[in-house]
Amino acid sequence: MVNAAVVNQLKQAMSKEAVRLGFCEIGFASAEDDPVRAQRLHDWLEAGHHGSMGWMEERADVRQGPSSMWPEAKSVIALGMSYAPDHDPLALEGVGDRARISVYAQGRDYHDVVKKALKALARWLVSAAKEAGLEEPQLKVFVDTAPVMEKPLGQAAGIGWQGKHSNLVSREHGSWMFLGAIYTTVPFAPDIAEEDHCGSCDACHAACPTDAFPAPYQVDARRCISYLTIEHKGPIPHEFRRPMGNRIYGCDDCLAVCPWNKFADTAARHKSFAARTELVEPELAELLQLDDAAFRTMFSGSPIKRIGRNRFVRNCLIAAGNSQTPSLEPLVSELCADPDPVVAEAAEWALGELTAKP
């Protein structure tokens, strides 16, 4: 029989350790599957809103809940790490010769930073449990790459709620949080789930350039600029090219307009996520000239590196076509002969936009 008082003391000490390691939020939830969350996932997949992200459908059976993935798990520890920006994410709207990169990708790759902190916290938990006289816990850590529904688990653990844009929102840290989770065999008492505080606000939906929200709390990835610029591998559908504007990696619009962000304090931001100066207002002319080697060098240690040079330059060409900047024409014209057919097609489209008569 596990001593509940000892487990509760361990929970309190773990919360303090999480803050020391750079997390701004920590909460605890049961590892039992929630049939409501599972049904929402299946409905979303059935509607095809995941687009070409087939990996979400292939592992839906384990993604639907912690127990489905790991039956031995007793608790989920949900954690948030702040990347609150100290500049306006919307400041470059309509600035033709500049590109817009999502705030989360302007610093170090969150996969590496968050996973390192999660592993350190997991090691601490094993050591602290042993010192407390508990059986050595088993655990698994997750950051975005496993079939784990971090956002609804985060709400169940009380660290925030899923807003109408489907992302987690914290009353203290707004929309700017990376999420991680630890599944463990330690039976921590669950915290109180966070309530929805969106009210009648629909600022996120009104701000979306591509109408990617079919209903509150639902996103159709096939229409989302973040999906189109990061996950989508083929040509960008024509209906979304002009609405993309100068967004070349992700989109912050629905997050940036959330009123809860006024409470987000950059003092809580993890130091690794301070923006690299060259990624805050990058020049399209420089980005269009990147070959594979230069791309890899420029984005070493960045999540942007994951999409590869060709997809990245494709995105930059769409931005160039929207730029109304004639000086970009020679660079765009040269890319019409790019060996990658998707890049070449995007260049032809962009050149047509730049040379079109008013």
C-alpha positions, -999 to +999 in steps of 0.1 A: +000+000+000+015+034-011+017+060+017-005+089+004+012+114+026+046+105+013+034+107-023+019+141-016+052+154-002+070+140-032+044+158-055+051+192-037+089+187-039+086+178-076+067+209-084+095+230-069+121+210-089+102+216-121+104+253-116+141+251-109+146+233-142+129+260-162+093+249-164+067+276-157+037+252-152+033+218-137+001+198-130-009+162-123-037+142-138-049+106-138-035+083-165-069+068-172-082+072-207-110+098-211-137+086-235-147+121-243-112+131-254-108+099-273-141+105-292-130+140-301-098+127-316-116+101-336-141+126-349-113+150-359-095+123-378-127+111-394-133+146-407-099+145-424-088+176-405-053+161-400-045+165-436-015+145-447-003+138-412-010+101-415+010+093-384-018+107-363-043+083-378-020+053-378-014+055-340-048+068-330-055+037-309-026+047-285-029+084-289-065+084-275-052+081-239-023+074-215-036+039-205-040+029-241-003+037-247+010+024-214-014+004-192+009+004-162+008+043-160-010+057-129-003+094-133+004+120-160+026+150-151+019+178-175+045+206-179+047+239-196+078+259-206+073+296-216+086+311-248+068+344-244+082+369-270+095+403-261+084+417-295+052+419-314+047+388-335+024+407-359+048+436-364+060+424-399+025+421-414+027+435-449+064+443-448+072+429-482+109+424-482+109+407-448+098+372-438+078+362-408+089+332-387+068+319-359+080+330-325+085+294-313+111+288-340+131+319-334+151+304-306+166+269-300+147+238-309+122+232-282+123+194-287+159+194-274+154+219-246+122+205-232+132+169-234+165+176-216+146+193-188+120+164-187+148+138-184+164+157-156+131+159-138+125+122-144+159+114-129+151+136-099+118+117-094+135+083-094+160+095-069+135+113-046+111+083-046+139+060-035+149+084-007+112+085+004+112+048+007+089+042-023+092+015-049+114+027-078+090+044-103+088+036-139+083+065-163+082+077-198+089+113-211+073+129-241+078+161-262+055+164-292+070+134-312+050+106-295+013+098-298+004+119-268-024+145-266-005+170-245-031+198-247-061+180-233-039+163-207-026+198-198-061+210-192-069+179-172-038+186-150-049+222-145-020+240-162-043+257-188-073+251-210-077+244-247-088+277-262-110+282-293-078+281-314-073+245-299-040+255-283-035+255-245-039+288-228-026+297-193-040+324-171-004+334-162+015+326-194-010+331-222-007+310-253+031+310-253+040+276-238+058+245-250+042+213-235+058+181-222+045+151-203+058+124-180+038+092-176+047+074-144+036+045-121+036+068-091-001+073-081-001+111-076-033+127-066-047+145-096-051+183-096-083+201-105-088+204-142-087+240-156-120+256-167-125+272-200-120+310-198-125+320-235-161+332-229-176+349-259-142+360-273-135+349-309-104+370-316-084+340-327-109+329-353-113+364-366-075+367-370-070+335-390-059+344-426-072+312-441-103+304-421-088+273-406-114+270-378-146+252-389-160+257-353-148+268-319-121+245-305-115+228-339-088+234-364-087+220-400-050+215-405-054+215-442-062+252-441-037+262-414-006+281-424+015+264-398+006+230-414+010+243-449+045+257-443+058+230-420+040+196-425+028+199-461+053+186-486+039+194-520+029+226-537+010+251-516-027+251-528-033+283-548-062+294-526-038+298-496-009+315-513-019+351-511-034+347-476+000+334-465+015+368-470+051+368-458+047+339-434+074+314-442+074+291-412+044+288-390+018+314-381+013+332-348-019+352-356-044+332-336-021+330-306-009+366-308-044+381-306-054+361-275-063+386-247-048+363-221-013+371-235-014+404-216-005+384-185+024+366-201+057+378-186+089+374-206+107+370-173+092+335-172+106+326-206+133+299-207+166+315-217+170+291-246+140+306-264+152+341-266+149+350-303+180+349-326+183+384-340+186+372-376+153+354-373+132+382-360+132+403-392+149+381-418+154+395-454+137+374-481+165+382-505+190+364-482+167+334-476+160+329-513+197+323-519+202+295-495+214+262-509+212+230-488+245+235-470+239+272-462+204+263-450+217+236-426+243+259-413+219+288-407+193+267-390+215+244-369+199+239-336+166+253-349+133+234-354+133+250-389+160+226-400+136+198-398+116+208-430+147+210-452+159+235-477+135+228-505+103+232-484+117+263-468+126+280-501+092+270-514+077+290-486+100+319-492+090+320-528+053+323-519+063+353-496+083+368-525+053+365-548+032+384-522+059+410-515+054+436-543+092+439-542+105+441-578+141+437-566+135+401-558+127+392-594+162+381-604+165+357-574+130+343-581+137+339-618+169+319-610+149+295-589+125+287-618+153+263-628+157+247-594+161+209-595+132+205-571+100+206-591+080+220-561+105+249-557+105+256-594+067+257-596+066+281-566+092+303-583+072+304-616+041+315-596+060+341-576+076+355-608+042+358-624+029+377-593+059+400-593+057+409-630+019+411-632+006+444-643-016+463-618 
